[in-house]
């Protein structure tokens, strides 16, 4: 696959998304806003919201696959909400372009004369110096409500999942972690018996956060309440509805420590250090 032909459109899609986010952040910072963001005062709520909407890159200590979670509700003028809609449109276009490239693997130079297989998308992002892009965060849309809410109640469900990944896919994930543990893990994977083709990536406690929204009136589809995924602040057109909604945030989980997977198909102890990866028995 000739990935060089896709570089310009990938770069353009990223620039389009970042420009749309910048316009939204600028509007949020300068327009009258109703804000209720978990763990903030009114003075810091807008700043936290702007940071959450803008967070599409990995920070130095972020784990692969993790994205910023910021719970709350924003009431804004219609022109601000239209900018949020423009961000979501840019995200949808970016995902339509990126998704096929994530399903294709190409080989790239590795240490010495060796090569390794990574996704075509990740290879292109390296070439345009955007290896720090958090693709999941770039895909994740801003939740936009079609009517002012009267109450918003968040729920948090903790689940676990085991993902069967190829050895090359795990190596690709490790190559984007800049730490001595990841380097040691890459060497360990390189020494694996060639007959071992898959490893298990375990997500111990994935937080599935939902917002149960009771509208102050029926929305455009005639609904009085909805439930939506909401890891970013909800936003709605406030208009003449200046009363802030009642918001109930979820309690923090009592035990935030990872729990070992119970499946007997995996070895009891992790195989790697930088990622929660296990070998199959």
C-alpha positions in Angstrom: 0.0 0.0 0.0 1.4 3.4 -1.0 0.6 5.4 2.1 2.3 8.6 0.8 -0.7 9.4 -1.2 -2.8 9.6 1.9 -0.6 12.0 3.9 -2.0 15.2 2.5 -5.6 14.3 3.2 -4.8 13.0 6.7 -2.9 16.2 7.5 -5.8 18.3 6.1 -8.4 16.4 8.2 -6.5 17.0 11.4 -6.0 20.7 10.6 -9.7 21.0 9.8 -10.7 19.4 13.2 -8.2 21.5 15.1 -9.5 24.7 13.5 -13.1 23.8 14.4 -12.1 23.0 18.0 -10.2 26.4 18.2 -13.3 28.3 17.0 -15.4 26.5 19.6 -13.0 27.2 22.4 -12.8 30.8 21.4 -16.5 31.2 21.4 -16.9 29.4 24.8 -14.3 31.8 26.3 -16.0 35.0 25.2 -19.7 34.3 25.2 -22.2 34.2 28.1 -22.3 30.6 29.3 -24.2 28.6 31.9 -21.8 26.0 33.3 -21.9 23.2 35.8 -18.8 21.1 35.6 -17.9 18.4 38.2 -15.2 19.5 40.6 -15.0 23.1 39.5 -16.2 26.5 40.4 -17.8 28.8 37.9 -14.5 30.5 37.3 -12.7 27.3 36.3 -15.6 25.5 34.6 -15.1 27.1 31.2 -11.4 26.4 31.3 -11.9 22.8 32.1 -14.5 22.4 29.4 -12.2 24.0 26.8 -9.4 21.7 27.8 -11.6 18.6 27.6 -13.0 19.5 24.1 -9.4 20.2 22.9 -7.8 17.0 24.3 -7.1 15.0 21.2 -3.4 14.4 21.9 -1.7 12.1 24.4 0.2 13.8 27.2 3.5 12.4 28.4 2.1 10.1 31.1 -1.2 9.1 29.4 -1.9 5.4 29.0 -2.7 4.2 25.5 -6.4 4.2 24.8 -7.3 6.5 27.7 -9.1 9.8 27.0 -9.9 12.8 29.2 -13.2 12.5 31.1 -15.0 15.7 32.1 -18.5 15.6 33.3 -20.9 18.5 33.3 -23.5 20.6 31.4 -23.0 23.7 29.4 -25.8 26.1 28.3 -24.6 28.4 25.4 -26.0 30.7 22.7 -27.0 29.1 19.5 -23.9 30.2 17.6 -21.7 28.5 20.1 -23.7 25.2 19.8 -23.4 25.5 16.0 -19.6 25.6 16.5 -19.9 22.4 18.6 -21.8 20.8 15.7 -19.1 21.9 13.3 -16.5 20.1 15.5 -18.6 16.9 15.4 -18.9 17.1 11.7 -15.1 17.4 11.4 -14.7 14.4 13.7 -17.1 12.4 11.6 -15.2 13.2 8.4 -11.9 12.4 10.1 -13.1 9.0 11.3 -14.4 8.2 7.8 -11.0 8.8 6.4 -9.0 7.2 9.3 -11.0 4.0 9.9 -10.0 2.2 6.7 -6.3 3.1 7.3 -6.5 1.5 10.7 -7.5 -1.8 9.2 -4.4 -2.0 6.9 -1.0 -2.9 8.2 2.3 -1.8 6.7 5.9 -2.7 7.6 8.2 0.1 8.7 12.0 0.1 9.6 12.8 -0.9 13.1 16.0 -1.3 15.0 19.0 -2.2 12.8 17.8 -3.9 9.6 14.6 -5.2 11.1 11.1 -4.1 10.2 7.8 -4.2 12.1 4.1 -4.1 11.1 2.0 -1.1 12.3 -1.3 0.3 11.0 -1.1 2.5 7.9 -2.7 5.3 9.9 -0.1 5.1 12.6 2.7 5.1 9.9 1.2 8.2 8.3 0.9 10.0 11.6 4.5 9.3 12.3 5.5 10.7 8.9 3.6 14.0 9.5 4.9 14.2 13.1 1.6 13.5 14.8 2.4 10.3 16.7 0.9 11.9 19.8 -2.6 11.9 18.3 -5.1 10.0 20.5 -7.3 8.6 17.8 -10.1 7.6 20.2 -10.3 11.1 21.6 -10.3 12.6 18.1 -13.3 10.4 17.1 -15.3 11.1 20.3 -18.1 13.5 19.6 -19.3 16.3 21.9 -22.8 15.3 23.3 -25.2 18.0 22.1 -28.7 18.1 23.6 -31.6 19.2 21.3 -33.6 20.8 24.2 -32.7 22.5 27.5 -32.4 19.9 30.3 -34.2 20.2 33.6 -32.1 17.5 35.3 -29.1 15.5 34.3 -28.2 12.4 36.4 -24.9 10.6 35.6 -24.3 6.9 36.2 -21.0 5.1 36.2 -20.7 1.4 35.4 -17.4 -0.4 35.7 -16.8 -3.2 33.3 -13.9 -5.4 32.2 -12.9 -6.6 28.8 -10.3 -8.9 27.2 -9.1 -8.1 23.7 -7.3 -10.7 21.6 -4.5 -8.7 19.9 -1.8 -9.8 17.5 1.7 -9.6 18.7 2.4 -7.0 16.0 -0.6 -4.9 17.3 0.8 -5.0 20.9 4.2 -4.0 19.6 2.7 -1.1 17.7 1.0 0.1 20.9 4.3 -0.2 22.9 6.2 1.8 20.2 4.1 4.8 21.1 4.9 4.7 24.8 8.1 6.5 25.6 9.4 4.7 28.7 12.1 2.2 29.7 9.4 -0.3 30.6 7.9 -0.1 27.0 11.4 -0.6 25.5 12.0 -3.7 27.7 8.6 -5.0 26.7 9.4 -4.6 23.0 12.5 -6.6 23.5 10.6 -9.3 25.3 8.0 -9.5 22.5 10.7 -9.7 19.9 12.1 -12.8 21.7 8.7 -14.6 21.8 8.3 -18.0 20.1 7.1 -17.3 16.6 4.2 -19.8 17.2 2.7 -17.3 19.6 0.7 -15.0 17.4 -1.7 -13.4 19.8 -1.7 -11.9 23.3 -4.6 -10.7 25.6 -5.0 -6.9 26.3 -7.0 -6.6 29.5 -9.0 -3.5 30.4 -9.7 -4.1 34.1 -12.2 -1.3 34.9 -13.5 0.5 31.9 -15.8 3.3 33.0 -19.0 3.4 31.0 -20.5 6.8 31.9 -24.0 7.7 30.9 -26.1 10.8 31.4 -29.8 10.4 32.0 -31.4 13.7 30.7 -34.9 14.9 31.6 -35.8 17.7 29.3 -37.6 20.8 30.4 -39.8 20.4 27.3 -40.0 17.9 24.5 -37.2 17.9 22.0 -37.5 18.0 18.2 -38.2 14.2 18.1 -40.9 14.5 20.8 -38.8 13.0 23.5 -39.0 14.1 27.1 -36.0 12.2 28.3 -32.9 10.4 26.8 -29.9 8.5 28.0 -26.5 9.2 26.2 -22.9 8.4 26.6 -21.3 11.4 28.2 -17.5 11.5 28.9 -17.4 15.2 27.7 -19.6 18.0 28.9 -23.1 18.1 27.5 -23.9 21.3 25.6 -27.3 22.8 24.7 -28.8 26.0 23.3 -29.8 28.0 26.3 -31.8 30.7 24.4 -34.2 32.3 26.9 -33.9 29.3 29.2 -31.5 30.9 31.7 -32.1 28.6 34.6 -29.3 26.1 35.2 -30.3 22.4 35.2 -30.1 20.3 38.3 -27.0 18.0 37.8 -26.3 14.8 39.8 -22.7 13.6 39.4 -21.7 10.0 40.0 -20.0 9.0 43.2 -16.4 7.9 42.9 -16.0 4.1 42.9 -15.1 2.8 46.3 -12.3 0.7 45.0 -10.4 2.1 42.1 -7.7 -0.6 42.1 -7.5 -2.9 39.0 -8.9 -6.3 39.5 -7.3 -9.3 38.0 -9.2 -10.9 35.2 -10.9 -14.2 36.3 -10.7 -15.9 32.9 -8.9 -19.2 33.1 -7.6 -18.8 29.6 -5.0 -16.3 30.6 -1.9 -16.8 32.7 -2.3 -15.4 36.3 0.4 -12.7 36.0 0.8 -10.0 33.4 3.4 -10.7 30.7 4.3 -7.0 30.1 4.9 -4.0 32.3 3.9 -1.0 30.3 0.5 -2.5 29.2 -1.9 -4.9 30.9 -1.1 -7.7 28.5 -1.3 -11.4 29.4 -0.3 -14.6 27.6 -2.8 -17.2 26.8 -2.3 -20.6 28.6 
